[in-house]
Amino acid sequence: MATRKLVAELSSENVFTKPICLAKGYFNFSLSGTWQATVTVQRSFDDGDTWHDVEQFTSNGEYVGYEPEENVYYRFGVKAGDYVSGTIIGRLAQE
């Protein structure tokens, strides 16, 4: 399987990345930068028509997730009211 990777910088509220389609298996999620916010990871089972919250993060870190189904779309972002300051650098990838 080819590497699937999404890298984005976020610096405002009510904004999400473009979606990335993940295969069944483990994936990595990294957050870095100097920021204050709540970052929400979401997934979609219907090609991005409906999004479901998976997890929320408030600090930098290296995280591992597991997707039990094939071809599920993921994205991350900051919901309205969840941004304070700074630039969030996020990376979501699957080998």
Contacts in CASP RR format, 6 or more apart in sequence:
PFRMAT RR
TARGET T0000
AUTHOR 0000-0000-0000
METHOD contacts of the structure
MODEL  1
MATRKLVAELSSENVFTKPICLAKGYFNFSLSGTWQATVTVQRSFDDGDT
WHDVEQFTSNGEYVGYEPEENVYYRFGVKAGDYVSGTIIGRLAQE
1 23 0 8 1.000
1 94 0 8 1.000
1 95 0 8 1.000
3 93 0 8 1.000
3 94 0 8 1.000
3 95 0 8 1.000
4 20 0 8 1.000
4 21 0 8 1.000
4 22 0 8 1.000
4 23 0 8 1.000
4 93 0 8 1.000
4 94 0 8 1.000
5 20 0 8 1.000
5 91 0 8 1.000
5 92 0 8 1.000
5 93 0 8 1.000
5 94 0 8 1.000
6 17 0 8 1.000
6 18 0 8 1.000
6 20 0 8 1.000
6 74 0 8 1.000
6 75 0 8 1.000
6 91 0 8 1.000
6 92 0 8 1.000
6 93 0 8 1.000
7 89 0 8 1.000
7 90 0 8 1.000
7 91 0 8 1.000
8 17 0 8 1.000
8 18 0 8 1.000
8 76 0 8 1.000
8 89 0 8 1.000
8 90 0 8 1.000
9 87 0 8 1.000
9 88 0 8 1.000
9 89 0 8 1.000
9 90 0 8 1.000
10 17 0 8 1.000
10 37 0 8 1.000
10 39 0 8 1.000
10 77 0 8 1.000
10 78 0 8 1.000
10 87 0 8 1.000
10 88 0 8 1.000
10 90 0 8 1.000
11 35 0 8 1.000
11 86 0 8 1.000
11 87 0 8 1.000
11 88 0 8 1.000
12 78 0 8 1.000
12 83 0 8 1.000
13 37 0 8 1.000
13 78 0 8 1.000
13 79 0 8 1.000
13 80 0 8 1.000
13 81 0 8 1.000
13 82 0 8 1.000
13 83 0 8 1.000
14 78 0 8 1.000
14 79 0 8 1.000
14 80 0 8 1.000
14 81 0 8 1.000
15 77 0 8 1.000
15 78 0 8 1.000
16 42 0 8 1.000
16 75 0 8 1.000
16 76 0 8 1.000
16 77 0 8 1.000
16 78 0 8 1.000
17 75 0 8 1.000
17 76 0 8 1.000
17 77 0 8 1.000
17 92 0 8 1.000
18 75 0 8 1.000
19 44 0 8 1.000
19 48 0 8 1.000
19 73 0 8 1.000
19 74 0 8 1.000
19 75 0 8 1.000
20 73 0 8 1.000
20 74 0 8 1.000
20 75 0 8 1.000
20 92 0 8 1.000
21 71 0 8 1.000
21 72 0 8 1.000
21 73 0 8 1.000
22 67 0 8 1.000
22 71 0 8 1.000
22 72 0 8 1.000
22 73 0 8 1.000
22 74 0 8 1.000
22 94 0 8 1.000
23 67 0 8 1.000
23 70 0 8 1.000
23 71 0 8 1.000
23 94 0 8 1.000
24 67 0 8 1.000
24 68 0 8 1.000
24 69 0 8 1.000
24 70 0 8 1.000
25 66 0 8 1.000
25 67 0 8 1.000
25 68 0 8 1.000
25 94 0 8 1.000
26 64 0 8 1.000
26 65 0 8 1.000
26 66 0 8 1.000
26 67 0 8 1.000
26 94 0 8 1.000
27 64 0 8 1.000
27 65 0 8 1.000
27 66 0 8 1.000
27 67 0 8 1.000
27 74 0 8 1.000
27 92 0 8 1.000
27 93 0 8 1.000
27 94 0 8 1.000
28 62 0 8 1.000
28 63 0 8 1.000
28 64 0 8 1.000
28 65 0 8 1.000
28 91 0 8 1.000
28 92 0 8 1.000
28 93 0 8 1.000
28 94 0 8 1.000
29 41 0 8 1.000
29 62 0 8 1.000
29 63 0 8 1.000
29 64 0 8 1.000
29 65 0 8 1.000
29 76 0 8 1.000
29 90 0 8 1.000
29 91 0 8 1.000
29 92 0 8 1.000
30 61 0 8 1.000
30 62 0 8 1.000
30 63 0 8 1.000
30 90 0 8 1.000
30 91 0 8 1.000
30 92 0 8 1.000
31 39 0 8 1.000
31 57 0 8 1.000
31 59 0 8 1.000
31 60 0 8 1.000
31 61 0 8 1.000
31 63 0 8 1.000
31 88 0 8 1.000
31 89 0 8 1.000
31 90 0 8 1.000
32 60 0 8 1.000
32 61 0 8 1.000
32 89 0 8 1.000
32 90 0 8 1.000
33 60 0 8 1.000
33 86 0 8 1.000
33 87 0 8 1.000
33 88 0 8 1.000
33 89 0 8 1.000
34 86 0 8 1.000
34 87 0 8 1.000
35 84 0 8 1.000
35 85 0 8 1.000
35 86 0 8 1.000
35 87 0 8 1.000
35 88 0 8 1.000
36 84 0 8 1.000
36 85 0 8 1.000
36 86 0 8 1.000
37 58 0 8 1.000
37 78 0 8 1.000
37 82 0 8 1.000
37 83 0 8 1.000
37 84 0 8 1.000
37 85 0 8 1.000
37 86 0 8 1.000
37 88 0 8 1.000
38 56 0 8 1.000
38 57 0 8 1.000
38 58 0 8 1.000
38 78 0 8 1.000
38 79 0 8 1.000
38 82 0 8 1.000
39 56 0 8 1.000
39 57 0 8 1.000
39 58 0 8 1.000
39 76 0 8 1.000
39 77 0 8 1.000
39 78 0 8 1.000
39 82 0 8 1.000
39 88 0 8 1.000
39 90 0 8 1.000
40 53 0 8 1.000
40 54 0 8 1.000
40 55 0 8 1.000
40 56 0 8 1.000
40 57 0 8 1.000
40 76 0 8 1.000
40 77 0 8 1.000
40 78 0 8 1.000
40 79 0 8 1.000
40 82 0 8 1.000
41 53 0 8 1.000
41 54 0 8 1.000
41 55 0 8 1.000
41 56 0 8 1.000
41 57 0 8 1.000
41 74 0 8 1.000
41 75 0 8 1.000
41 76 0 8 1.000
41 77 0 8 1.000
41 92 0 8 1.000
42 51 0 8 1.000
42 52 0 8 1.000
42 53 0 8 1.000
42 54 0 8 1.000
42 74 0 8 1.000
42 75 0 8 1.000
42 76 0 8 1.000
42 77 0 8 1.000
43 51 0 8 1.000
43 52 0 8 1.000
43 54 0 8 1.000
43 67 0 8 1.000
43 72 0 8 1.000
43 73 0 8 1.000
43 74 0 8 1.000
44 50 0 8 1.000
44 51 0 8 1.000
44 52 0 8 1.000
44 72 0 8 1.000
44 73 0 8 1.000
44 74 0 8 1.000
44 75 0 8 1.000
45 52 0 8 1.000
45 69 0 8 1.000
45 72 0 8 1.000
45 73 0 8 1.000
47 73 0 8 1.000
48 73 0 8 1.000
51 75 0 8 1.000
54 74 0 8 1.000
55 63 0 8 1.000
57 63 0 8 1.000
67 74 0 8 1.000
67 94 0 8 1.000
74 92 0 8 1.000
76 90 0 8 1.000
76 92 0 8 1.000
77 88 0 8 1.000
78 88 0 8 1.000
END
